[in-house]
């Protein structure tokens, strides 16, 4: 095991996949000399050349259009869009082309494409750079959606995304970029659609993903100190999501709390709650609860930005309230 940051783990995975398969390449803004926004591609252009790590114009729809065409022609592009907010400029290419080509051509053509879209809050970057848009992409048939929360997962899940034959929206939390953790450099690709049970307990099921995994994990000792034992799941991928693991847990605990950084209204947490209510209603001891961001743009001012942030205390309080019912 080697300790490295979340960014370094993904860079290692991409380097290993490019060494393994000459059809893997990357494109986006400032990937070469700059090495990407926070070094996600550092050293890769020097190692593989400018034909495999390609610097593009500042045009997300151009990046996505080129990547979709290259994927259809048999390569495995990794398209860097810098922020999930900017991916909205490339919606037509991703939603109306990449996501539908395999279906419309009866499986004769596939689109093995990874679209990196950093999500979530990062201090002081305000409304146009702070959104968590994962629910939108989950809604689109044909897309796989991945949300790694640890350096080890960012390494193994990026490998899985690159090897996937369908387009993958790969969403890395900006506030996890410098988080450190142990990574097995020789680890293979993770299994898409498999959640990680972070903590085990019989009292309440907590389901989360991305940066909120760390907030929920920090709330666990607070709950244990008060005698509340939590079954905590990090989904890791939102489509496919590990419905069976969550259903099995809720049938034992009878209580469900879903925690997301994204706006609560219309978020993926609502889909999880609806699915559990539909299939495990008789096992519920209390109505499921969602925690999420307010339906408001993220402000620049830090005191106002902090109002958008979920805390360990809020997670612990919501779990306590469920157990008391």
Beta strands, then each sheet from edge to edge (+ up, - down):
strand 1: 2-5
strand 2: 24-28
strand 3: 53-55
strand 4: 76-80
strand 5: 114-116
strand 6: 144-146
strand 7: 168-170
strand 8: 180-183
strand 9: 196-199
strand 10: 204-208
strand 11: 230-234
strand 12: 237-239
strand 13: 256-263
strand 14: 289-293
sheet 1: 1+ 8-
sheet 2: 3+ 2+ 4+ 5+ 7+ 6+ 12-
sheet 3: 9+ 11- 10- 13- 14-
end
